[in-house]
């Protein structure tokens, strides 16, 4: 949304009084009401969540496309991998079901996955690192 530098008067200039003092009194704005800090912070955080959610969705889409386009990766197993988060610095955290797949994606194909994701996200988001972890078993 663009911010206007000049505010429009509330009363149409053609219908306003000829007396300049009455015109000034008609166009007075209501004073700003102070807002509690917690309320302003809640609005700010909700806006950031929307931005972060869309970034995570873009990275998830790029992950899925990169897995399909790189040869040698077992696509059916790699589709079960879940992109958990993307940090502000661009570190993508992925969890997979077993340690073998974690090693394959996080060590063997790490550089090719990063290059493909950077190519797919060019101009929108930056990806600096890839961390692949296996889900731990609970006892």
C-alpha positions as CSV (number, residue, x, y, z in Angstrom):
1,X,0.0,0.0,0.0
2,X,1.4,3.4,-0.9
3,X,1.6,6.1,1.6
4,X,0.2,9.5,0.6
5,X,2.3,12.5,1.3
6,X,-0.7,14.9,1.1
7,X,-3.9,14.0,2.9
8,X,-7.2,14.8,1.3
9,X,-9.5,17.0,3.3
10,X,-12.5,15.5,4.8
11,X,-14.8,18.1,3.4
12,X,-15.0,18.8,-0.3
13,X,-13.3,22.2,-1.1
14,X,-16.2,23.2,-3.3
15,X,-18.7,22.8,-0.4
16,X,-16.6,24.4,2.3
17,X,-17.1,27.9,3.8
18,X,-15.5,30.9,2.3
19,X,-14.2,32.0,5.7
20,X,-10.6,30.6,6.1
21,X,-10.9,30.2,9.9
22,X,-14.1,28.1,9.5
23,X,-12.3,26.0,6.9
24,X,-9.4,25.3,9.2
25,X,-11.8,24.3,12.0
26,X,-13.7,21.9,9.7
27,X,-10.5,20.1,8.6
28,X,-9.1,19.4,12.0
29,X,-8.1,15.9,12.4
30,X,-8.8,13.8,15.5
31,X,-5.7,13.4,17.7
32,X,-3.8,10.1,17.6
33,X,-4.8,7.7,20.3
34,X,-1.9,5.9,22.0
35,X,-1.8,2.1,21.3
36,X,-0.5,-0.4,23.9
37,X,2.9,-1.8,23.0
38,X,1.6,-5.4,23.2
39,X,-1.1,-4.7,20.6
40,X,1.4,-3.1,18.2
41,X,3.8,-6.0,18.7
42,X,1.1,-8.5,18.0
43,X,0.3,-6.9,14.7
44,X,4.0,-6.7,13.7
45,X,4.6,-10.4,14.6
46,X,1.5,-11.5,12.7
47,X,2.7,-9.7,9.6
48,X,6.2,-11.3,9.9
49,X,4.6,-14.7,10.2
50,X,2.8,-14.2,6.9
51,X,6.0,-13.2,5.2
52,X,8.0,-16.1,6.8
53,X,5.2,-18.6,5.9
54,X,5.3,-17.6,2.2
55,X,9.1,-17.8,2.2
56,X,8.9,-21.3,3.7
57,X,6.4,-22.3,1.1
58,X,8.6,-21.1,-1.7
59,X,11.6,-23.0,-0.3
60,X,9.5,-26.1,0.1
61,X,8.4,-25.9,-3.5
62,X,12.0,-25.3,-4.6
63,X,13.1,-28.4,-2.6
64,X,10.6,-30.6,-4.2
65,X,11.5,-29.4,-7.7
66,X,15.2,-29.8,-7.0
67,X,14.7,-33.4,-5.8
68,X,12.9,-34.2,-9.0
69,X,15.4,-32.6,-11.3
70,X,18.6,-34.0,-9.9
71,X,19.6,-37.4,-11.2
72,X,20.6,-40.2,-8.8
73,X,18.4,-39.2,-5.8
74,X,15.8,-41.8,-4.9
75,X,12.8,-39.4,-5.5
76,X,10.2,-41.5,-3.6
77,X,12.3,-41.6,-0.4
78,X,13.4,-38.0,-0.7
79,X,9.8,-36.8,-1.1
80,X,9.2,-37.9,2.5
81,X,11.8,-35.4,3.6
82,X,10.3,-32.4,5.3
83,X,11.6,-28.8,5.1
84,X,11.2,-27.7,8.7
85,X,12.5,-24.1,8.7
86,X,14.4,-21.4,6.9
87,X,16.4,-19.1,9.1
88,X,17.0,-15.4,8.4
89,X,20.5,-16.2,7.2
90,X,19.2,-18.7,4.7
91,X,19.9,-22.0,6.4
92,X,17.4,-24.6,5.3
93,X,16.7,-27.4,7.9
94,X,15.3,-30.6,6.5
95,X,14.3,-33.8,8.5
96,X,14.2,-37.2,6.9
97,X,13.1,-40.7,8.1
98,X,16.4,-42.6,8.2
99,X,20.1,-41.8,8.7
100,X,21.1,-43.2,5.4
101,X,18.9,-40.8,3.5
102,X,20.1,-38.0,5.7
103,X,23.7,-38.8,4.8
104,X,22.8,-39.0,1.1
105,X,21.0,-35.7,1.0
106,X,23.1,-33.8,3.5
107,X,26.6,-34.9,2.4
108,X,26.6,-36.6,-1.1
109,X,24.1,-34.4,-2.9
110,X,24.4,-31.3,-0.7
111,X,26.2,-29.0,-3.1
112,X,24.0,-30.0,-6.1
113,X,20.8,-29.5,-4.1
114,X,22.1,-26.1,-2.9
115,X,23.0,-25.0,-6.4
116,X,19.6,-26.2,-7.9
117,X,17.7,-24.5,-5.1
118,X,19.6,-21.2,-5.6
119,X,18.9,-21.4,-9.3
120,X,15.1,-22.0,-8.6
121,X,14.9,-19.2,-6.0
122,X,16.9,-16.7,-7.9
123,X,15.8,-13.2,-7.1
124,X,13.2,-14.2,-4.4
125,X,15.0,-15.9,-1.5
126,X,18.6,-16.7,-0.7
127,X,19.7,-20.1,0.5
128,X,23.1,-20.2,2.2
129,X,23.3,-23.7,3.7
130,X,21.5,-27.0,4.0
131,X,21.2,-29.0,7.2
132,X,19.7,-32.5,6.8
133,X,18.9,-34.4,10.0
134,X,17.2,-37.7,10.6
135,X,14.3,-38.0,13.0
136,X,15.3,-39.6,16.3
137,X,13.5,-42.6,17.6
138,X,11.7,-42.2,20.9
139,X,12.1,-44.9,23.5
